[in-house]
Amino acid sequence: MTTSRVKTRARTEAESPDSPSLHVVTFGCQMNKYDSLLVEGRFQAHGYRMAEEMDEADVILFNTCSVRDHAEERVYSWMGKLKEAKQSRPNLVIGVMGCMAQRAEEEIFQRAAHVDLVCGTRQLQNLPHLVDEVIERRQEAAPGDKAQHLLETDMQGDVVVDRAEETYNDGLVGHLAVMRGCDLNCTYCIVPSVRGRVRSRPIADLVSETQWMVAGGARVVTLLGQTVNSYGEDLPKPGAEEPQLSGRQGRASLADLLRALQEVEGLFSIRLITLHPSYMTPALAMAIRDCDKLDRFLPLPAQSGSNEVLKRMKRGYTVDLYRERIEMLRSYVPDIELGSDWIVGFPGESDEDFEASLAFCEEIGFVQGYVFQYSPRPGTKAFKLEDDIPLVVKKERNQRLLRASEHSAVNRMDRFVGQEIEVLIEAADPKVPGRLRGRSRHNLPISVFGDADLVGSLQRIRVGEASAFCLAGELV
């Protein structure tokens, strides 16, 4: 879980040193990063300029994550540091947006009374107007009046994406939210309650936004969704005269979106975050096979190798079903690489259940693995279950599964040693002069020494070394 600040960039012609300024601090996932950029664009269209530091800003927004309690406590810690700033700069507006705002609502004002505004996950486009309302209330308040907090967490509408007045500035790797929300009900997950049910965006809108990114310098687009391969399940059925697409009952699906993005000129690569085994269909596998711009890597979390644990998690599949989907996928795309998330210490997880996860990790052969210790989250169904696995056991299982994941990753990475592969050079390494960082068509990180002018280009690299985390090679 990372924290990012607004990037340094040139001031646009529409900005003025006298314009009000905004600083956004982002926690959590790539979806939050995307949302922060949307919000910044809205404020720019509203006459704001971006401030590089918090102490330079008139408005400070925290875009928050609610997946784990630790993530929320970090936000409260950051906000606490602004209490004195608010006293010395009473006109400062402090707001909280995103998943934590949606979950905690009034609790945020109780714990941090100097916060002015709490905005939920589906009201982001209204933030400039909400800030205006905060300022108007202050101006109208009588001296000595208690501060009036503003809360907006209605989830009935959709996030409106309108980037016509924005300038793309997200670098080589752009992010694109193709959908929002989740229709699944995993018992450990708070996402459906804070992000809402699935809302997919039309293919034409997504193609247009991708073209806008590419025109601004993007060479990769990462498609974002809580279960991105369920894209289109909520879209309307086509009429009798409309073409039938590859989704359920002729609806648009992720396969159709990939084929559309394949035709975008100037786009090098398409990446996906994150998929669910239940939505892995032959139509999607065929699209992956046919679209050479799509990276040969899929994050497809297994979470556990035990059917009993998967059932308590309400994941919607068994180990056998997961295995069948992978066999089908690999029959169409033999060189596909996979990543997985794992949860250890879920309520009721026995030693046998955990050993099943170790065995399943080895059997499938993942090139990437993230392991998390289960922690109860209020608002989830699993919160009612007894958290009966001692912390020391969770930590021990965490380490063992991490080692198993690294062993699996090394085995997969070693397959590339000696090969020549195509790599997009994404950045110069700030720590080692002359070293460049890139990613392969299998989304594997690789380092190589070369001229910084190569950043943004596709290069052939001969792989010489492999570890559990990256490849190293030399320019061909």
MOWOFEN-V870410 format. One record per helix or strand of 2 or more residues. SS is the DSSP state (H for helix, E for strand). FROM is the first residue (numbers start at 1). TO is the last residue. If there is no record, write none. Layout:
BEGIN
SS;FROM;TO
SS;FROM;TO
END
This chain:
BEGIN
E;2;4
E;21;28
H;30;45
E;49;50
H;54;56
E;59;64
H;69;80
H;83;88
E;93;98
H;99;104
H;106;111
E;117;119
H;124;140
E;150;152
E;173;177
E;179;180
H;191;195
E;199;200
H;203;215
E;220;224
H;228;230
H;248;250
H;254;261
E;269;273
H;277;279
H;282;290
E;297;300
H;307;313
H;319;332
E;337;344
H;351;364
E;368;373
H;381;384
H;391;414
E;420;428
E;435;440
E;445;449
H;452;454
E;458;466
E;471;475
END
